[in-house]
Amino acid sequence: MTERIEHELQRGALVNVLGTLGKMAGPSFLILVTRLYGADVFGVFITATSFIEMALAFLTAGFKDGALLSVARHADYEDERDRLYQLLANTLGWSLLFAALLILLGFTAGPWVLPALYEEYGARLVSALQVMVLALPVLAFDRIVIAATQGLKIMKYDAIANGGLRPLTLLGAAAAFWAWMPTTTGLALAYLTTQGLLGGLALWIYTRELAWRPLLDAVRDFELDREMLAFALPQNLNMTLERFLTNIDVIMLGMFGVSAATTGFYGAGARVVRELLNVKQVFSNAFVPHVVRLHRQERASELSALFSKTSRWIATLAVPALGAVALLRTDILRLISPKFAGMDAVFMLALLPIPYLQCSVGLAGNIVVMTGHSQLNLLNSATTALANALLNVWLIPVLGPLGAALASTAATVLKTIMELVEAWVVAQTRLLLRAVYRPHLAGALVGVGIGLALWTYPALDASLLGRLAVLGGALLLYGGLLVALAGRLPRRPAALREAPGG
């Protein structure tokens, strides 16, 4: 792997760090909404959000990846400019068409289907969805424009829009609408307002980084790109199933008669755990343009090295974050809502393998997609979604929220194995164990130490102060083990060393 590629990846990741810090408004949103609107309203809202996320994946996932892939592949060649904008016209046109169809579906089939599936809160779910679905065209345009700029290796817009402004704007809008309409509909209107404001930002980003004239020319002389559709449609379905896989626990809890308040409790804990996936996003958005270029140049060994080193960076940050959530899970839920105090949060432990696997080896899925094999990802998601649904049908009636968590984790294990095998088969890319083992070994040793400390001194787990003391000691031990395993003190990333004063 060349120093230039490593440097570019680090620089993109550092920009994404700012976006991830902005996403800290996500947990703040959980706290605000649950405390102001109540767990019952939040339960309905998070179920509606799960449906919107699946709809958005169906609209944009493949087209978004197609836009990134197209720009990364053609932007460096002036004679391929027309091809680039024709591909952008295809991605935008199909996404907006599907958005209109989904809005129609939400207003026609929604009032018939949802009340039958959700006897307790189906009517409120319909009213929220019919407001939120109106944001789909704006969200589709926004996602594709941001992806196109990432293809240009410009990471700041994703960090600014999705990492900072979107969660902060949603936070402010939710607080504002609570004063006027403290209901599920008010929260849905806050969501719609937020997406409208960010859609305006996407228009400005497109105007700044891309060109309208060649896009309008491409729309006027529109040509159906079958290669793009062959890539994008399977990936759309794949990511729809992946979103279903991510949200199926929340969706199916309500179907089995679990109350909106309990669904809100589970949804809050699940969202806290899944916030840890942002650690992967810091690097993955900067990683994928290099997959396209290295695969095109048939540099498989360099891609394996980049995959391994990037996975190690992600795991180094993710492992201590996982430990912190495991230790402080009850305290986090109590912070979100005092009503959650004393409730059993063991399901959060059952969910933690999901971000662990994604942050350890999840880049394999990015490699499969960005080398043009979206059909394989569709197979992965279809297989694991079916497995997850069947496990939920079996486990939720028996174990409730814990059963939903176990089902999601088992499906993620299956998907991870499939992606690792496929990355090797289609791109000759594999994880180099000698390059990635250190954070995992250090984390395992620290985990054993935490277990021994809590077993020997149970009083440490009886108070927040004791748990914080254990966490502090664990973090110091983890850092020391990493230094010992590396045989040297860590160096600053090259992107920081070149900064003024570096």
C-alpha positions, 0 to 999 in steps of 0.5 A: 500500500503506497504512502499516498493512499494511506495518507489520503485515507487518513485525511478523509477519515479525520474529516469524517471524525468531525461528522461523527462528533456531530452525530453525538447529537443522536443520543441527545435526540434520544434523551430529548424526545423520550423525556419530552414526548415520552417513551410511548411516542418515541416507540411509535416514531422509531417504528415509523423511522424504521420503515422510512430507512427501509424505503430510503435504502430501496430508493437510493442505496444502489444509486448512491453507490452507483453515483460514487462509483461512477464519479470515482471511475470517470472524474479523472478523465475529461473525455468521460465527462458526458458519461459521468453526467449521464450516469448521474441523470440515471441515478437521480431520475430513477430515485425520484421516480421510486420516491413518488411511487412510495409516497403513493403507496404510503397514502393508499396501502398504509391505512389498510395494512399498518392498523392490521399489523399493529393493533395497539398503535397502528393509527398513530403509526399511519399518521406519522408515516404519511408525514415522514414519507413526504421527505423521501424525494429530498432525501434521495437527492441529498444522498446521491449528491453527497455520494457523488462528492465522495467519489471526488474524494471530498469527505467534508460534505458528508461530515457537515450534513449527515454528521453535524447539521442533520442530527443537530437540526432534528434535535432543534426541530423536535424541541420546537415542535414539542412546544406546539404539538407534543404528539407523534405527528409533531415529531413527524413534522419535525423530521420532515422540516429537518430533511427539507432544510438539508435538501436546500444544503444539498442543492448548494453542494451540487452547485458548488462541486458539480455542474448543472448544464451537463446534467440538464443536457443528460436529462434532455438526451436521457439514455437508459443505462442498463449497466447502472440498473444491473448494479443499482437495483440489486444493491437497492434491494440488498440495502433494503433488506439490510435496513430490514435486518437492522430494524426488524427487531423493532418492527416485529416487537410491535407485531407480537403485541409488545407495547409502544413503551416497551418498544421505545425502551428497546429501541433506545437501547438498540440505537445506543448500541448502533451508534457505535457503527459510526466508528466504522463510518469514519473510515469506510466513506474514505476507504471505498473510493480507493477500493474502486481504483485499486480493483480497477488497477488489479492491485489486490495485494495493496487492497488487502493491506489497505483493508487490514490496516483500516480494519485495525484502525476501526477496531482500535477505536471500537473495542473500548467504546464497546466496553464502555457501553457494556459497563454503563448500559443501565446508566445510559438508559437511565439518562435517556429516561428516568422511567427506564431505571431498573429495567432489564438491559441485558438485551444490549449485551446481546446486541454488542456483537453486531457493532463489534463484527461490523467494526472488525471486518465489515469493510469486506461488504464494502469491497464486494459492492464497490467491485461491482458485485451488488448481486452477491450483497443482495444474496447476503441480505436476503439470506440473513433477513430470512434467517433473522425473521424466522429467528424473531418469530421463534425467539420474541414470543419466548424471550421478548426483547432479548430474543429480538436482540439474539436474532439480530446478532445471529443474522449478523454473524452469518452475513459477516462470514459470507462477506469475508468469503466473497471479498476473497473470491471476487477481489482476492482480498483478505484480512491479514491477521498479523495486521489486525490482531492487536486491538482484539487481543488487548480487548480480550485481555481487558475483558477478562480483567473486568470480569475478574474485578467485578467477580472479586469485588461485586461492590464495584458494579453496585454504583455508577462511581464504581463502574466508572472506576472500572472503566477508567482502569480498563481504558488505561490497561487497554492503552498499555497493552496496545503499546506493549503489543506494538513495541512502540508508542503510537505515532500521529497520523501523517495527515496530522503531522503535516498540519501547521505546527506538526 
